[in-house]
Amino acid sequence: MLFRWVFCEVAWNFWLTTKWMWPAPLFIVAFFAPESPWWLVRKGRFDDAKRSLTRLTSAKGKEDFDADQTIAMMRHTIASEKEVSHLA
């Protein structure tokens, strides 16, 4: 009887409850996550994108990183994607 209770009743309840404990921490992490520089460039918020890129790359110790050049590359890529998507 104990075997049946542990492996039939408790087993599915355990997995059901552990599945629902992840949304709360993930929501909190997502709330504090920085906005994507790509999303910011797509929305035309270039100063915010530069600030975000600088913040995301400053801890890596890359002195030769140029945020303006990266944003220009993002703008070019987005324009190319729009052009290709209109042709399809």
N, C-alpha and C positions, 0 to 999 in steps of 0.2 A: 504494500500500500504506500509506504514512504517513497519507494523507488518511482512509482507511477506519479506521485504528486510532484516530486522534484524534477523529473525529466519530462513531464507533460505540462503541468500547470506553471511551474516556476520558469521553465526554459523559455517559453514564448513571451511571458511577461517581462522577463529580464531584457530580452532584445527589443521588445516594444518600448520599454521605458528608456533604455540607453539611446535609442534612435532619436528621441525627442529632447535629449539634454543638449544637443549640439547647436540648435538654432540661436539660443540666447548668447553664448560666447561669440559665435560668428557674426551676429548682428552688431555686437559691441565693437569687435575688431573692424568690421566694415565701416562703422560710423566714424572711427578715428583714422582710417586709411586715407592717404593723400589722393587727390584726384589725379587721374591719368593725364599726363602731358598730351597724349594723342587726342583725348576727348576735348581738352581745353583748346587745342589748335583747331579742331573741327568746329568748335563753337565760336571761334574768332577771338578767344581770350589769350592773346599772345604773351602779354606781360605775366599773367598767372601761370602760363605754361613754362615760361622762362624761370620763374620763381620755383615752380615745382621741379623742373629739371635740375636746377642748381641744388635744391635741397636733397633730391634723390641721389645725386652724384658726388656731393661734397664729402661724404664720409669715405669714399673709395680712394681718395688721395690722388685724383687725376688732375694735375695742374694744367695740362694741355687741352682740357675739355672746353669747347666753345658752345655755349648754349644757343647763341644766335644762329650758328651754322646748323646745329641740330634741328632747330625750329624751322629753318629754311628748308632743310631736307624733308621734314614732316609736311610742310605746306606743299612742296613739290609732289610728294607721294600722294597726298590727299587729292590734289588737283588731277594727277594722272589717273587715280582710281575713279574719280568722277567722270573724266573723259571716256575712259574705257567702259564704264557702266552705262553711259548714254549711247554708246555705239552698239551695245549688245541688244 
